[in-house]
Amino acid sequence: MPLRLKKLIGTLLLIALVIVYAFAAVAVAVAQLAESSAAVRILFFAIGGLLWILPAMLIIKWMAGPKAQDPS
């Protein structure tokens, strides 16, 4: 697959990931955290705010393609 096509698909996947993840995080927060303490909310949003990075890293790694071989 050409690198430009992989980058286009990866970009669209990243946008979709952020949108879906944001809606899912808000839905969980509204449903589960309404009666929680401030500490629990802060912990949820701190972890939830960083958790989307894991699938994003995989998409970016796929977009970059194979690593260059050492000429040695």
C-alpha positions as CSV (number, residue, x, y, z in Angstrom):
1,M,0.0,0.0,0.0
2,P,1.4,3.4,-0.9
3,L,2.6,5.5,2.0
4,R,0.4,8.5,1.1
5,L,-2.7,6.2,1.2
6,K,-1.7,4.8,4.6
7,K,-1.3,8.3,6.0
8,L,-4.7,9.3,4.7
9,I,-6.4,6.3,6.1
10,G,-4.5,6.7,9.4
11,T,-5.5,10.3,9.7
12,L,-9.1,9.5,9.2
13,L,-8.8,6.7,11.7
14,L,-7.2,9.1,14.3
15,I,-10.0,11.6,13.8
16,A,-12.7,8.9,14.2
17,L,-10.9,7.5,17.3
18,V,-10.8,10.9,19.0
19,I,-14.5,11.6,18.3
20,V,-15.7,8.2,19.3
21,Y,-13.5,8.1,22.4
22,A,-14.6,11.6,23.5
23,F,-18.3,10.6,23.2
24,A,-17.6,7.3,25.1
25,A,-15.7,9.1,27.9
26,V,-18.4,11.7,28.3
27,A,-21.1,9.0,28.3
28,V,-19.3,7.0,31.0
29,A,-18.7,10.2,33.0
30,V,-22.3,11.3,32.9
31,A,-23.6,7.8,33.7
32,Q,-21.2,6.8,36.5
33,L,-19.6,9.9,38.0
34,A,-22.6,12.1,38.8
35,E,-22.6,11.3,42.5
36,S,-18.8,10.7,42.8
37,S,-16.3,12.9,44.7
38,A,-14.1,15.4,43.1
39,A,-11.1,13.1,43.6
40,V,-12.7,10.3,41.7
41,R,-13.6,12.6,38.8
42,I,-10.1,14.1,38.6
43,L,-8.7,10.5,38.5
44,F,-11.1,9.4,35.9
45,F,-10.4,12.4,33.6
46,A,-6.7,12.1,34.2
47,I,-6.6,8.5,33.2
48,G,-9.3,8.8,30.5
49,G,-7.5,11.8,29.0
50,L,-4.3,9.8,28.5
51,L,-5.8,6.4,27.6
52,W,-6.7,7.3,24.0
53,I,-3.0,7.7,23.3
54,L,-2.4,3.9,23.3
55,P,-4.6,3.2,20.2
56,A,-3.4,6.4,18.6
57,M,0.2,5.2,18.9
58,L,-0.6,2.0,17.1
59,I,-2.3,3.9,14.3
60,I,0.7,6.2,14.0
61,K,3.1,3.3,14.0
62,W,1.1,1.6,11.2
63,M,1.0,4.9,9.2
64,A,4.8,5.3,9.4
65,G,5.4,2.0,7.6
66,P,8.3,-0.3,8.0
67,K,11.5,1.0,9.6
68,A,14.5,1.6,7.3
69,Q,17.1,-1.2,7.3
70,D,20.6,-0.5,8.5
71,P,23.0,-0.5,5.5
72,S,25.6,-2.5,7.5
